[in-house]
């Protein structure tokens, strides 16, 4: 381990960084890795993945397949992820063989299972909504409605979640292992991104607030800095930092949280990787989440995370009723709105509510940034 720390304090350009997943998060990670002249390899099942032409070596293969991950990992010195749903057994084996895997495999396994996440929060006295576990819908208690049912595995971007308001809704409930939570009286949804390197150093980004698309149940807009009180923001940062310490994690951790109507802050779920709630940091903070993740996994000094500008970020989603080759309608008008920074992910086809890109708008105030973001939202449409 001492050799590892010494080795990792010095950036060697012949060190091979392997990224499991070639989507938009990997693409933005590669863009920053290029600034460090890192030697990057990517594994993804989509031969037209956004990362394909940005990495040194692209491997067309399934990151959920044991053999594919083993073959890929054996070529690399350090492994990281841009998606949680990878083959954990292969990562455990690669770690035994001396490969550096960040975040560590047991943390990725937790991220794959909301039940394990909730149990970890309870065991470490981290604040979260009251819950219990079920293996099937027959085990759902019939005297505690309304409740929220979350599939333990497979849910993402708002999928795998149902609100059950009465016993009548049980017919439509998931019949698979799930977390059952009390319905929380939510005032706001926030996120905190924190990073930890192998030396145990921690740096945390300021709190962001998120607004959700109710139909798609995914983030539509976020803004920074948050309007929460200083005390609430300090509490949210403290929760995120306690969590990454308790995990002993190396890398970047996104922590989504609820703020209740009474001001309580509760952990919702985690993502141990760069996250949608941190895209604005590319333009709005002293360091981006992508650079911070690379610094953490290479055990380099973590950077200042302070806000450089007020900002709002909108996800550019595929329009309803359109499926096919993507057309970006109104891009010229969107770019006239002000300090608009467009990031298109390079996905060939669009479909309703698919994340096709994002736009970050910087401005002197949050209010101006949100107003400009709404203007961009009105004119930039992704159709086919």
MITOR-846068 format. One record per residue (C-alpha): x, y, z. Coordinates in Angstrom, 1 decimal. Example, Ala and Ser with C-alpha at 12.3 -4.5 7.8 and 13.67 -1.06 7.14 Angstrom:
2
+--------+--------+--------+
!     c1 !     c2 !     c3 !
+--------+--------+--------+
!   12.3 !   -4.5 !    7.8 !
!   13.7 !   -1.1 !    7.1 !
+--------+--------+--------+
***
This chain:
384
+--------+--------+--------+
!     c1 !     c2 !     c3 !
+--------+--------+--------+
!    0.0 !    0.0 !    0.0 !
!    2.9 !    2.4 !    0.7 !
!    4.3 !    1.7 !   -2.7 !
!    0.9 !    2.4 !   -4.2 !
!    0.6 !    5.8 !   -2.4 !
!    4.1 !    6.8 !   -3.5 !
!    3.4 !    5.6 !   -7.1 !
!    0.1 !    7.5 !   -7.2 !
!    1.5 !   10.7 !   -6.0 !
!    3.3 !   11.0 !   -9.3 !
!    1.4 !   11.0 !  -12.6 !
!    2.9 !    8.6 !  -15.1 !
!    1.5 !    9.0 !  -18.6 !
!    2.1 !    5.3 !  -19.4 !
!   -0.3 !    4.3 !  -16.6 !
!   -3.5 !    3.0 !  -18.3 !
!   -6.8 !    4.3 !  -17.0 !
!   -9.7 !    2.0 !  -17.9 !
!  -13.2 !    3.4 !  -17.8 !
!  -16.2 !    1.0 !  -17.7 !
!  -18.9 !    2.8 !  -19.7 !
!  -18.6 !    5.0 !  -22.7 !
!  -21.6 !    7.4 !  -22.3 !
!  -21.7 !   11.1 !  -21.7 !
!  -20.1 !   11.0 !  -18.2 !
!  -17.2 !    9.0 !  -19.7 !
!  -16.9 !   11.5 !  -22.5 !
!  -16.6 !   14.5 !  -20.2 !
!  -14.2 !   12.6 !  -18.0 !
!  -12.0 !   11.9 !  -21.1 !
!  -12.1 !   15.5 !  -22.1 !
!  -10.4 !   16.4 !  -18.8 !
!   -8.2 !   13.3 !  -18.8 !
!   -6.8 !   14.7 !  -22.1 !
!   -5.6 !   17.8 !  -20.3 !
!   -3.5 !   15.5 !  -18.1 !
!   -2.3 !   13.5 !  -21.1 !
!   -3.7 !   10.4 !  -19.5 !
!   -3.6 !    7.1 !  -21.4 !
!   -7.3 !    6.1 !  -21.5 !
!   -9.1 !    2.9 !  -22.5 !
!  -12.9 !    2.5 !  -22.6 !
!  -15.2 !   -0.5 !  -22.5 !
!  -18.8 !   -0.1 !  -23.8 !
!  -21.4 !   -2.4 !  -25.5 !
!  -22.4 !    0.4 !  -28.0 !
!  -20.0 !    0.5 !  -30.9 !
!  -21.1 !    4.2 !  -31.5 !
!  -20.7 !    5.2 !  -27.8 !
!  -20.0 !    8.9 !  -27.2 !
!  -16.5 !    8.0 !  -25.9 !
!  -15.4 !    6.0 !  -28.9 !
!  -13.3 !    8.7 !  -30.6 !
!  -11.9 !   10.4 !  -27.5 !
!  -10.1 !    7.6 !  -25.8 !
!   -6.8 !    6.0 !  -26.9 !
!   -8.3 !    2.5 !  -27.1 !
!  -12.0 !    1.7 !  -27.4 !
!  -13.1 !   -1.8 !  -26.5 !
!  -16.5 !   -2.9 !  -27.9 !
!  -17.8 !   -5.2 !  -25.2 !
!  -20.3 !   -5.5 !  -22.4 !
!  -19.2 !   -4.1 !  -19.0 !
!  -21.8 !   -6.4 !  -17.4 !
!  -20.0 !   -9.5 !  -18.7 !
!  -17.5 !  -11.1 !  -16.4 !
!  -15.1 !  -12.2 !  -19.2 !
!  -15.3 !   -8.9 !  -21.0 !
!  -14.5 !   -6.9 !  -17.9 !
!  -11.6 !   -9.3 !  -16.9 !
!  -10.0 !   -9.1 !  -20.4 !
!  -10.4 !   -5.3 !  -20.3 !
!   -9.2 !   -4.9 !  -16.8 !
!   -6.1 !   -6.9 !  -17.4 !
!   -4.9 !   -4.3 !  -19.9 !
!   -5.3 !   -1.5 !  -17.3 !
!   -3.6 !   -0.2 !  -14.2 !
!   -6.5 !    1.8 !  -12.7 !
!  -10.2 !    1.1 !  -13.3 !
!  -13.1 !    3.5 !  -12.7 !
!  -16.7 !    3.7 !  -13.8 !
!  -19.1 !    6.1 !  -15.4 !
!  -22.1 !    3.8 !  -14.7 !
!  -22.7 !    1.5 !  -11.7 !
!  -24.2 !   -1.4 !  -13.5 !
!  -21.0 !   -3.2 !  -14.2 !
!  -19.8 !   -6.8 !  -13.4 !
!  -18.8 !   -6.6 !   -9.7 !
!  -17.4 !  -10.2 !   -9.5 !
!  -14.8 !   -9.3 !  -12.2 !
!  -13.8 !   -6.1 !  -10.3 !
!  -13.3 !   -8.0 !   -7.1 !
!  -11.1 !  -10.4 !   -8.9 !
!   -9.1 !   -7.7 !  -10.7 !
!   -8.6 !   -6.0 !   -7.3 !
!   -7.1 !   -9.3 !   -5.9 !
!   -4.8 !   -9.3 !   -8.9 !
!   -3.4 !   -5.9 !   -7.9 !
!   -5.4 !   -3.6 !  -10.1 !
!   -6.5 !   -0.4 !   -8.5 !
!  -10.3 !   -0.1 !   -8.7 !
!  -11.9 !    3.2 !   -7.7 !
!  -14.5 !    3.5 !   -6.4 !
!  -13.8 !    0.2 !   -4.7 !
!  -15.9 !   -2.8 !   -5.8 !
!  -17.9 !   -3.1 !   -2.5 !
!  -19.0 !    0.5 !   -2.9 !
!  -20.1 !   -0.1 !   -6.5 !
!  -22.1 !   -3.1 !   -5.2 !
!  -23.8 !   -0.9 !   -2.7 !
!  -24.6 !    1.7 !   -5.4 !
!  -26.3 !   -1.1 !   -7.4 !
!  -28.6 !   -1.9 !   -4.5 !
!  -30.8 !    0.7 !   -2.8 !
!  -31.5 !   -1.8 !    0.0 !
!  -27.8 !   -2.0 !    0.9 !
!  -27.6 !    1.8 !    0.7 !
!  -30.4 !    2.2 !    3.2 !
!  -29.0 !   -0.4 !    5.6 !
!  -25.6 !    1.3 !    5.5 !
!  -27.2 !    4.7 !    6.4 !
!  -29.1 !    3.1 !    9.3 !
!  -26.0 !    1.2 !   10.6 !
!  -23.9 !    4.4 !   10.5 !
!  -26.6 !    6.7 !   11.9 !
!  -26.8 !    8.7 !    8.7 !
!  -30.1 !   10.5 !    8.3 !
!  -32.5 !    8.9 !    5.8 !
!  -36.3 !    8.4 !    5.5 !
!  -37.8 !    5.7 !    7.7 !
!  -37.9 !    2.4 !    5.7 !
!  -38.3 !   -1.3 !    5.7 !
!  -37.4 !   -4.1 !    3.2 !
!  -39.6 !   -6.5 !    1.3 !
!  -38.9 !   -9.4 !   -1.1 !
!  -42.3 !   -9.1 !   -2.9 !
!  -45.4 !   -6.9 !   -2.8 !
!  -47.2 !   -9.4 !   -0.5 !
!  -44.9 !   -8.3 !    2.3 !
!  -45.9 !   -4.6 !    2.0 !
!  -47.6 !   -3.5 !    5.2 !
!  -51.2 !   -2.5 !    4.6 !
!  -51.5 !    0.0 !    7.4 !
!  -48.9 !    2.6 !    6.5 !
!  -50.0 !    4.4 !    3.3 !
!  -48.9 !    6.5 !    1.5 !
!  -45.5 !    5.0 !    0.9 !
!  -42.8 !    5.0 !   -1.7 !
!  -41.6 !    1.7 !   -3.2 !
!  -38.1 !    1.6 !   -4.7 !
!  -36.7 !   -1.4 !   -6.5 !
!  -33.5 !   -2.5 !   -4.8 !
!  -31.8 !   -3.1 !   -8.2 !
!  -32.2 !   -1.8 !  -11.7 !
!  -33.8 !    1.6 !  -11.1 !
!  -32.2 !    4.8 !  -12.5 !
!  -33.2 !    8.2 !  -13.8 !
!  -36.6 !    8.0 !  -12.0 !
!  -37.3 !    4.4 !  -13.1 !
!  -38.0 !    1.8 !  -10.5 !
!  -39.9 !    4.1 !   -8.2 !
!  -43.7 !    4.1 !   -7.4 !
!  -45.8 !    6.0 !   -5.0 !
!  -48.4 !    3.8 !   -3.4 !
!  -51.2 !    6.0 !   -1.9 !
!  -53.5 !    3.3 !   -0.7 !
!  -54.0 !   -0.5 !   -0.6 !
!  -55.8 !   -0.1 !   -4.0 !
!  -52.4 !    0.7 !   -5.6 !
!  -50.8 !   -2.7 !   -4.5 !
!  -52.0 !   -4.3 !   -7.8 !
!  -49.5 !   -2.1 !   -9.7 !
!  -46.7 !   -2.4 !   -7.1 !
!  -43.4 !   -4.0 !   -8.0 !
!  -43.2 !   -7.7 !   -7.1 !
!  -39.5 !   -7.7 !   -6.6 !
!  -37.1 !   -6.9 !   -3.7 !
!  -37.7 !   -3.3 !   -2.7 !
!  -37.2 !   -0.6 !   -0.2 !
!  -40.4 !    0.8 !    1.3 !
!  -40.1 !    4.3 !    2.6 !
!  -42.5 !    6.6 !    4.4 !
!  -43.7 !    9.4 !    2.2 !
!  -41.7 !   12.5 !    3.2 !
!  -43.1 !   16.0 !    3.1 !
!  -40.4 !   17.3 !    0.8 !
!  -39.6 !   21.0 !    0.5 !
!  -36.6 !   20.8 !   -1.8 !
!  -34.3 !   18.2 !   -3.4 !
!  -30.6 !   19.0 !   -3.3 !
!  -27.3 !   17.3 !   -4.1 !
!  -23.8 !   17.5 !   -2.7 !
!  -20.7 !   16.1 !   -4.5 !
!  -17.7 !   15.3 !   -2.4 !
!  -14.3 !   13.7 !   -3.3 !
!  -11.8 !   11.7 !   -1.3 !
!   -8.3 !   10.6 !   -2.3 !
!   -6.3 !    7.6 !   -1.0 !
!   -4.5 !    9.9 !    1.5 !
!   -8.0 !   10.6 !    3.1 !
!   -8.1 !   14.2 !    1.9 !
!  -11.7 !   15.4 !    1.2 !
!  -13.0 !   18.4 !   -0.8 !
!  -16.7 !   19.1 !   -1.3 !
!  -18.6 !   21.1 !   -3.8 !
!  -21.2 !   23.6 !   -2.6 !
!  -24.8 !   22.5 !   -2.4 !
!  -27.0 !   22.6 !   -5.6 !
!  -30.8 !   22.6 !   -5.7 !
!  -32.6 !   20.4 !   -8.3 !
!  -36.0 !   20.8 !  -10.0 !
!  -37.5 !   17.7 !  -11.5 !
!  -39.5 !   17.0 !  -14.6 !
!  -42.7 !   15.4 !  -13.0 !
!  -43.6 !   13.4 !  -16.1 !
!  -40.1 !   11.8 !  -16.6 !
!  -39.2 !   12.0 !  -12.8 !
!  -35.6 !   13.1 !  -13.6 !
!  -33.7 !   16.4 !  -13.1 !
!  -34.9 !   19.1 !  -15.5 !
!  -33.0 !   22.1 !  -14.0 !
!  -30.5 !   22.7 !  -11.2 !
!  -29.0 !   25.9 !   -9.9 !
!  -26.0 !   27.0 !   -7.8 !
!  -25.4 !   28.5 !   -5.4 !
!  -28.2 !   27.1 !   -3.3 !
!  -30.8 !   29.4 !   -1.5 !
!  -30.7 !   27.2 !    1.6 !
!  -29.5 !   28.8 !    4.8 !
!  -25.9 !   28.6 !    5.7 !
!  -26.6 !   26.2 !    8.5 !
!  -28.6 !   23.9 !    6.2 !
!  -25.8 !   23.9 !    3.6 !
!  -23.2 !   23.2 !    6.3 !
!  -25.4 !   20.3 !    7.5 !
!  -25.7 !   18.9 !    4.0 !
!  -22.0 !   19.1 !    3.4 !
!  -21.3 !   17.4 !    6.8 !
!  -23.6 !   14.5 !    5.9 !
!  -21.9 !   14.0 !    2.5 !
!  -18.4 !   14.1 !    4.1 !
!  -19.4 !   11.8 !    6.9 !
!  -20.8 !    9.3 !    4.3 !
!  -17.6 !    9.2 !    2.2 !
!  -15.5 !    8.8 !    5.3 !
!  -17.6 !    6.0 !    6.6 !
!  -17.4 !    4.3 !    3.2 !
!  -13.7 !    4.8 !    3.1 !
!  -14.2 !    5.5 !   -0.6 !
!  -11.7 !    6.8 !   -3.1 !
!  -13.2 !    8.9 !   -5.9 !
!  -16.1 !   11.2 !   -6.4 !
!  -19.4 !   10.6 !   -4.5 !
!  -22.7 !   12.3 !   -5.4 !
!  -25.2 !   12.4 !   -2.6 !
!  -28.8 !   13.3 !   -3.4 !
!  -30.8 !   14.5 !   -0.4 !
!  -34.3 !   15.7 !    0.6 !
!  -35.0 !   18.8 !    2.6 !
!  -38.2 !   18.4 !    4.5 !
!  -40.8 !   21.0 !    5.3 !
!  -39.4 !   21.1 !    8.8 !
!  -35.9 !   21.7 !    7.6 !
!  -34.5 !   18.1 !    8.2 !
!  -32.0 !   16.9 !    5.6 !
!  -32.2 !   13.2 !    4.6 !
!  -30.1 !   11.1 !    2.3 !
!  -32.0 !    9.8 !   -0.7 !
!  -29.4 !    7.9 !   -2.7 !
!  -25.8 !    8.0 !   -3.9 !
!  -23.8 !    7.6 !   -7.1 !
!  -20.1 !    6.9 !   -6.6 !
!  -19.0 !    8.6 !   -9.8 !
!  -19.4 !   11.9 !  -11.7 !
!  -23.1 !   12.8 !  -11.7 !
!  -25.7 !   14.9 !  -13.5 !
!  -25.9 !   17.2 !  -10.5 !
!  -22.3 !   18.3 !  -11.1 !
!  -22.2 !   19.2 !  -14.8 !
!  -22.4 !   22.9 !  -14.1 !
!  -19.0 !   22.7 !  -12.3 !
!  -17.3 !   22.7 !  -15.7 !
!  -18.0 !   26.4 !  -16.2 !
!  -19.2 !   27.5 !  -12.7 !
!  -16.7 !   26.2 !  -10.2 !
!  -12.9 !   26.5 !   -9.7 !
!  -12.6 !   22.8 !  -10.7 !
!  -15.0 !   20.5 !  -12.5 !
!  -16.3 !   17.3 !  -11.0 !
!  -14.5 !   15.4 !  -13.7 !
!  -11.1 !   16.8 !  -12.9 !
!  -11.7 !   16.2 !   -9.2 !
!  -12.6 !   12.6 !   -9.8 !
!   -9.3 !   12.1 !  -11.7 !
!   -7.3 !   13.8 !   -9.0 !
!   -8.9 !   11.6 !   -6.4 !
!   -8.3 !    8.2 !   -8.1 !
!   -4.7 !    9.2 !   -9.0 !
!   -4.2 !   10.3 !   -5.4 !
!   -3.3 !   13.8 !   -6.5 !
!   -4.1 !   17.0 !   -4.4 !
!   -7.8 !   17.8 !   -4.5 !
!   -8.7 !   21.2 !   -5.9 !
!  -10.6 !   24.2 !   -4.6 !
!  -14.3 !   23.7 !   -5.3 !
!  -15.5 !   27.2 !   -4.8 !
!  -18.2 !   28.8 !   -7.0 !
!  -16.9 !   31.2 !   -9.7 !
!  -20.3 !   32.2 !  -11.0 !
!  -24.0 !   31.7 !  -10.4 !
!  -25.3 !   29.1 !  -12.8 !
!  -28.2 !   27.0 !  -13.9 !
!  -28.0 !   23.7 !  -15.7 !
!  -30.7 !   22.2 !  -17.8 !
!  -30.8 !   18.7 !  -19.2 !
!  -31.5 !   18.6 !  -22.9 !
!  -34.0 !   15.9 !  -23.2 !
!  -35.5 !   14.2 !  -26.3 !
!  -38.9 !   15.7 !  -27.1 !
!  -42.0 !   13.6 !  -26.6 !
!  -43.3 !   11.8 !  -29.8 !
!  -39.9 !   11.8 !  -31.4 !
!  -37.7 !    8.7 !  -31.9 !
!  -34.9 !    8.4 !  -34.5 !
!  -31.8 !   10.2 !  -35.6 !
!  -31.4 !   13.4 !  -33.5 !
!  -32.0 !   16.9 !  -34.9 !
!  -31.1 !   19.9 !  -32.7 !
!  -33.7 !   22.5 !  -33.5 !
!  -33.2 !   26.0 !  -32.3 !
!  -29.5 !   25.7 !  -31.4 !
!  -28.7 !   29.0 !  -33.0 !
!  -31.4 !   30.8 !  -31.0 !
!  -30.3 !   29.1 !  -27.8 !
!  -26.7 !   30.4 !  -28.2 !
!  -27.9 !   33.9 !  -28.4 !
!  -29.4 !   33.8 !  -24.9 !
!  -26.2 !   34.9 !  -23.0 !
!  -23.4 !   32.9 !  -21.4 !
!  -24.8 !   29.6 !  -22.7 !
!  -22.5 !   26.6 !  -22.7 !
!  -23.9 !   23.7 !  -24.7 !
!  -22.7 !   20.2 !  -24.3 !
!  -24.1 !   17.6 !  -26.8 !
!  -23.4 !   14.1 !  -25.9 !
!  -23.0 !   12.6 !  -29.4 !
!  -25.9 !   10.1 !  -29.1 !
!  -27.0 !    9.2 !  -32.6 !
!  -30.7 !    8.6 !  -31.8 !
!  -33.2 !   10.4 !  -29.7 !
!  -36.3 !    9.2 !  -27.9 !
!  -38.7 !   10.8 !  -25.4 !
!  -36.9 !   12.2 !  -22.3 !
!  -33.5 !   10.7 !  -23.3 !
!  -30.6 !   12.8 !  -22.0 !
!  -29.1 !   14.1 !  -25.2 !
!  -27.0 !   16.9 !  -23.7 !
!  -27.0 !   19.7 !  -21.2 !
!  -26.7 !   23.5 !  -21.2 !
!  -25.1 !   25.5 !  -18.4 !
!  -25.9 !   29.2 !  -18.2 !
!  -23.7 !   31.4 !  -16.1 !
!  -24.9 !   34.8 !  -14.9 !
!  -24.3 !   37.4 !  -12.2 !
!  -27.2 !   36.0 !  -10.1 !
!  -29.0 !   32.7 !   -9.8 !
!  -32.3 !   34.4 !  -10.8 !
!  -30.8 !   35.6 !  -14.1 !
!  -29.2 !   32.2 !  -14.8 !
!  -32.6 !   30.4 !  -14.2 !
!  -34.4 !   32.9 !  -16.4 !
!  -31.9 !   32.4 !  -19.2 !
!  -32.0 !   28.6 !  -18.8 !
!  -35.8 !   28.7 !  -19.2 !
!  -35.4 !   30.7 !  -22.4 !
!  -33.0 !   28.1 !  -23.8 !
!  -35.4 !   25.4 !  -22.8 !
!  -38.1 !   27.0 !  -24.8 !
!  -36.2 !   27.3 !  -28.0 !
!  -33.8 !   24.3 !  -28.1 !
!  -35.7 !   21.1 !  -29.0 !
!  -34.3 !   17.7 !  -29.8 !
!  -36.5 !   16.0 !  -32.4 !
!  -36.0 !   13.5 !  -35.2 !
+--------+--------+--------+
***
